[in-house]
Amino acid sequence: MQKEELIDLLSKNIKLIRLENDFTQDEMSEIIGLSKKSLIEIEKGRKKLNWSVAVAICAIFNKSKVMNLVLDEKPVDLVSLIALREREK
């Protein structure tokens, strides 16, 4: 998996991750370091996450059932693999 694929997957599933954890948009945006407006835009499919926020989501929600269904590997391991592989290019 590449960075963009991970970003796409998380962007498409961020609302499910938020709802799984019973967070409001205000709570979720504060936890992951985004404005509420940006979170809403991402949940509506108008914007995508950036790499830094995608990494934060993988770290914070690494035990999420949604994340484990969507990703082939453990979230933190996957982020590390992608980041190190990108560095080697």
N, C-alpha and C positions, 0 to 999 in steps of 0.2 A: 504494500500500500504506500502511496505517496502522500505528501502533505495535503495537497488539494483534495484528494479523496477523503482523507480524515476530516478535513474542514467541512466538506460537503455533507458527509454523514452526520457529523455533530450538529451542523446548522439545521439540517432537516429534522433532527430528533431532539433538539434542545427543549422544545415544549414538553415532550413526553418525559424527559429527564426531570424537568421542573415539576410537572404534575405528579410524577412518581414520588417525589420528595415533599409534596404538599406545600410548595413555596408559591407565594404570590410573585408577580412580575417584579414588584419592588424589591422583595427579598432576594430573588434570584439575581437580579441585576447588581445588587450590592455585593453579593457573595462572589460573583465572577468578575466584578470590576468593569461593568458596562453601564451605560445610562439606560434607564427604562425605555426610552425612545428607541435606542439601538436594539435592545432585546426584542421589542415589539416588531421592528423591521425584520429582524432575523426570523422570528417565529412566523411571520407572514410570508417569508421567502423572498423578500425584497433586497435583503443584504445577506452577507455571509460573515461568519466569525473570522477573526484574524487568528494567526498562528498562536500568539501568546494566550489568548482567551481559550482556544481549543486545548492547549496544554494545561491550563488551569482547570478546565472542566474535567479532563482526564484524571488529574491528580485528586481533585476534590470529590468527584463522583465515581471513583474507581470501583466501588462495590455496587454500582447501579445495575439493576437487572436489565434495563433498557440498553445500557452501554455494552453489557456482556452479550446481549442478543445481536446487537448491531456490528460489533467488532469481532474479528477473528481471534484476537489475542487480548491479554490483559491490557487495559488502557495505558497504564504507566509504562509497561514494557514496550508497547507499540510506539508510543511517543518517543521514547529513548531510541528505539531502532530507527525510526524515520529521521530524527534529528541527526544522529550519528552518520547515517547513510548519506544524508544531504551534505554533511561536512566533508565527506570523502570525495565528493564530485569535483 
